[in-house]
Amino acid sequence: MEKRTINPWNWQKERSYSQAVEVKNAEATLYCSGQAAIDPDGTSSTQDMKSQLEQAIANLEEVITSAGYECKGIVRLNIYTTSTKELWPHFPILQEWIARHDIEQAVTMLEVTGLFETLIVELEATVVK
């Protein structure tokens, strides 16, 4: 087995994890850590649900493309939010992104009591090529 970690930023090292891990055998699979509205310097967003969802999507794309994968290869997407009620009005943003990349994935959505610091939505993906 061949394993490679992908970290487009440095701040996650202080939090003891990698943004993504690639495992290769006959095929390659990328396991992405949950991506949320965190700036490249490691600052967590205090913005509203719409803004945080858009930034979480952008950060997930950054991790996937930095690893040399395509969003079309997402096969599993886990969505964590502190409020499904706040997320639902903005769900079309996620749906449009999925359609734009022709993604066909399994989905799990969980409402949780809290996420890291001020975050309110997080996206976790498994990507194949």
Helices and strands as residue ranges (DSSP letters): E 2-6, G 11-15, E 20-24, E 28-32, H 49-66, G 71-73, E 74-81, H 84-87, G 88-90, H 91-100, E 106-111, E 121-128
